[in-house]
């Protein structure tokens, strides 16, 4: 027999995990919102609208290299935000 209520302990663990996920999501939102509009647009087109990098570059009227660089910047910002 446990000297404490196991279900209560598990509930607290779930709550802690939930709070950590919320903090990470909040940090990632802040990171995304702090990026230039161009970077946000590239991320939206590729990750949410499903465009390829080439299609995003064509739609935005920029080079593929500019799109790939912007996407790399976004991903680095999200990884860094997720470390907290």
SVG drawing of the C-alpha trace seen along z (x, -y; Angstrom):
<svg xmlns="http://www.w3.org/2000/svg" viewBox="-7 -42 26 44">
<polyline fill="none" stroke="black" stroke-width="0.4" points="0.0,0.0 1.3,-3.5 1.6,-6.0 -0.2,-8.5 -3.2,-8.5 -1.8,-7.2 -4.7,-8.6 -4.2,-12.0 -0.4,-11.8 -1.1,-10.9 -3.6,-13.7 -1.0,-16.1 1.6,-14.7 -0.9,-15.2 -1.6,-18.8 2.1,-19.5 2.5,-18.1 -0.4,-20.1 1.0,-23.3 4.4,-22.7 2.8,-22.1 0.8,-25.3 4.0,-27.2 5.8,-25.8 3.0,-26.6 2.8,-30.1 6.6,-30.5 6.3,-29.2 3.5,-31.7 5.6,-34.5 8.5,-33.3 6.4,-33.2 4.8,-36.6 8.2,-38.2 9.4,-37.1 9.1,-39.3 5.8,-39.1 7.6,-37.5 8.8,-34.6 5.3,-34.1 3.8,-34.0 6.3,-31.5 5.6,-29.3 1.8,-29.5 2.0,-28.7 4.2,-25.7 3.1,-24.2 -0.6,-25.1 -1.6,-25.5 0.6,-22.6 2.5,-24.5 5.9,-23.3 8.8,-25.7 8.9,-26.2 5.1,-27.0 5.5,-29.4 8.3,-31.1 6.3,-31.5 3.3,-32.8 5.3,-35.3 7.4,-36.3 10.7,-35.6 13.5,-33.1 13.4,-29.6 16.5,-30.4 14.7,-33.3 11.8,-31.0 14.2,-28.2 16.2,-30.7 13.0,-32.2 11.7,-28.7 15.0,-27.7 14.9,-30.9 11.3,-30.0 12.2,-26.5 15.3,-27.6 13.1,-30.1 10.6,-27.4 13.2,-25.0 14.7,-27.7 11.3,-28.6 10.6,-24.9 13.7,-24.6 12.1,-26.6"/>
</svg>
